[in-house]
């Protein structure tokens, strides 16, 4: 049911299909549904929200199928990095490396920063003791800082001891999270009312606003390529696991939207706070048992994303260290546990220090905006890689082959490029000045690493780099 990296730098393939899907779905869903389900079901209308998720599921399927084919052809830790190198070249590989690195490190920092906030929002008492300072309107307390670090340390420890405990935990927790969603959905069928679902549709503006928002909640299925090297499944099953993750996540979201639409009227769904919890209170007349089933499911969602970040992020950085894209010290495996232990410690240190940024919404939302921006660039690079490899290497063994040939790749590329416009000043939802500064800093670091490491001590001839990335 799991896999461990062997000390020779290669992977022992023992992750099952269900482990891969659990890692992917856990990375995608997280806890966002308990905060945003009200918007999904009220802004476009209840049926509008369901249709919106189905449309986004279809669009993300194109990107997911691209990832599926390439993951089956190159079942190697690194994912997008390997795809870009094979199809476009070294500079595209460097760009893909930093895009995906920004995603997993940024997401891990986000989870660590917001953990006390979410606990408090879910009704768990959080002490605010030992105020250190205020940053961007958010206060930093010693107590909340320690809470985040302790939980962060638990996940770091689980992953340090091998992917086996981390994968088992992920599978169990994702199953429990789905049980919570099914409980909420079935409760709404028997205790809710179709009258609550009005309006079924609102306006074109509301519907298209939702379409712009929803793809951001589907990021995470690209965690599977990072774990591909440790899977014992057939390569075609590896590809199918990516698409299964996309639609497993969409199914979860649709159940929540339908359940909330039946359970609570528009006045509740369009309100502030944890509207899903409010809906449960309405259906069960304030029953603490029903409330805690949903609260625990939402908390588990946050933990699955946290765990997936360590799994995917550590494997990515390990692959980059192994191929000398980053310092080779990151490509060293623990002699006993067979994991990239140095990378795990680096991730733990960076994410723990991020708690010092405080709890201001502008900071943690900014982190999400920045890593989402880089994620869409990674989607675009992967789609272009797919198209080029279909032309350059038609005889490449593709155990999972995407239907419709290059057309799938073109749709995925157009979708990714169009969605990238959402982050520009051309739209009201574009990145803010501070977020562009953060993007600039990441790009500057990538450029410095390239000239100070990749062109000097980290230089490798293309064939040698290819051997290390592909394991040949």
Secondary structure, DSSP 4 states (H G I P E B T S, - for coil): ---EE-TTS-EE--B-HHHHHHHHHHHHHTTHHHHHHHHHHHSS-HHHHHHHHHHHHHHHHHHHHHHHHHHHHS-STTTHHHHHHHHT-HHHHHHHHHHHHHHHHHHHHHHHHHHHHHHHHTT------SEEEEETTEEEEHHHHHHHHHHHHHHHHHHHT-HHHHHHHHHHHHHHHHHHHHHHHHHHHHHS-GGGG--S---HHHHHHHHHHHGGGGTTTTHHHHHGGGB-S-HHHHHHHHHHHHHHHHHHHHHHHHHHHHHS-HHHHTSSS-HHHHHHHHHHTT-HHHHHHHHHHHHHHHHHHHHHHHHHHHHHHHHHHHTTSS-GGGG---TTT-S-HHHHHHHHHHHHHGGGG-S-HHHHHHHHHHHHHHHHHHHHHHHHHHHHHHHH-TTS--SS--TTTHHHHHHHHHHHHHHHGGGSTTSTTPPPHHHHHHHHHHHHHHHHHIIIIITTTT---HHHHHHHHHT-
